[in-house]
């Protein structure tokens, strides 16, 4: 079993949605569209924090 401290900067899907300020269904849509990718560990799915930050930057640049 992995401990949270052992994971590199990854967020589970609920925390990733909160980080982006979107709902979980919207996050699942982004995953389905290929905008973000997950890392699967055992039966858990995570998103790298760097991927979330990059997506957030891309989204902000589109709105400028």
ChimeraX attribute file (.defattr): number of C-alpha atoms within 10 A of each C-alpha:
attribute: neighborCount
match mode: 1-to-1
recipient: residues
	/A:1	5
	/A:2	8
	/A:3	6
	/A:4	10
	/A:5	7
	/A:6	7
	/A:7	12
	/A:8	9
	/A:9	12
	/A:10	19
	/A:11	21
	/A:12	15
	/A:13	17
	/A:14	13
	/A:15	14
	/A:16	20
	/A:17	18
	/A:18	13
	/A:19	14
	/A:20	13
	/A:21	12
	/A:22	12
	/A:23	13
	/A:24	15
	/A:25	10
	/A:26	12
	/A:27	20
	/A:28	15
	/A:29	13
	/A:30	13
	/A:31	14
	/A:32	11
	/A:33	10
	/A:34	10
	/A:35	13
	/A:36	17
	/A:37	16
	/A:38	17
	/A:39	13
	/A:40	10
	/A:41	11
	/A:42	8
	/A:43	5
	/A:44	10
	/A:45	14
	/A:46	19
	/A:47	20
	/A:48	18
	/A:49	16
	/A:50	11
	/A:51	15
	/A:52	20
	/A:53	13
	/A:54	12
	/A:55	15
	/A:56	14
	/A:57	11
	/A:58	11
	/A:59	11
	/A:60	10
	/A:61	9
	/A:62	7
	/A:63	6
	/A:64	5
